[in-house]
């Protein structure tokens, strides 16, 4: 290989890279199925983000393809072999409490701030510029290099499922959507609901009735806001004093007010990625915990009691009977990403369970069903992504180890994570960056950012990785 200063090549393009990244970050590419159409199945702004990347590629001389407005790719090179980076341009909702515009792409203090800065628009642009550098330097490669762009990674992966139904499977590749050095093992991910049965009794004439409850929008996020609506047929003073005392004792922010004759309680938590629920404060579970201390109607009480019994202070599935730990992959975790209730239909918990390869999902779901039945709940809407693992001696991993160690002078440890990346969509794929060791993981949190120096370092790593992997 020619003696290439990869970081130097990135530095030459720093201003262009930041400009192009800001353009992508300013697109609010949050799933919007209510605003979907045949041409924009996930919403217009998600489609706009996909088109933005495809237009960049056309500007820079890559061939491009839009695959059903759900995914697309940019490609360079020739030959039968194909390597790829799988990225995504959709983002989770911004949430509350930002100190900057969540879709502004503001640069300050050596960081670039926006929803998607680290997950996954910043890493996507780093991979794109890595590919661009290889192309602009005219380096000899023996295989095609492809950047695959997805638009539904934060929800149901319809993008990559559709893409690989119609397009070629790469020989190998990486997803720039997790941590450096190299992640070669990912837990299984099962989303499912626990639904209160319709035969749950509805009590009339209760002094306090839970009319509705809402918290969370995504299975894979810790909710940072919760709202409960109560019909109070007694003096409200004691309830509101208890609520204030609860907020103070838990160091929480919240409010109460009267709306249409009902008392509304709202509570703020701390958002975090659902792969480690303990990194956040689940506003829904906290509010349910408070409500469990007062006397509600029977159906409402069954809902909040189930929340406390199965999930409050328990992100490891102990109360549901599925606690499990694997030496390689760690603990099974359960995130309560969504909580809803109305006095007609009852309640529902939207759960995100991440489990090690040594855990039997079939047996675990049987146990959960039995536990749910005890509380008059049932399991519904189960979806599953199986655990993923690439052996340490695979040529993909060996080449990425070489790249990482040459550029960082640090040992390239192989890691296992709770998160699910596009790497598991590949026949042979791993997650490779872009969060460097020691950096806080601010994905899905308010004031999400990426260190600009890390953005440049990751771009250099991706450029060399593309070059190395494209050699026979």
Buried (B, 14 or more C-beta within 10 A) or exposed (E): EEEBEBBEBBBEBBEEBBEBBBBBBBBBBBBBEEEBEEEBBBBBBBBBBBBBBBEBBEEBEBEBBBBBBBBBBBBBBEEEBBBBBBBBBBBBBBBEBBEBBBBBBBBEEEBBBBBBBBBBBBBBBBBBBBBBBBBBEEBEBEBBBBBBBBBBBBBEBBBBBBBBEEBEBBBBBBBBBBBBBBBBBBBBBBBBBBBBEEEBEBEEEBBBBBBBBBBBBBBBBBBBBBBBBBBBEEEBEEBBEEBEEBBEEBEBEBEBEEEEEBBBBBBBBBBBBBBBBEBBBBBBBBBBBBBBEBEBBBBBBBBBBBBBBBBBEBBBBEBBEBBBEBEEBBBBBBBBBBBBBBBEEBBBBBBBBBBBBEBEBEEBBEBBBEBBEEBBBBBEEBEEBEBBBBEEEBEBBEBBBBBBEEBBEEEBEBBBBBBBBBBBBBEBBBBBBBBBEEBEBBBBBBBBBBBBEBBBBBBBBBBBBBBBBBBE
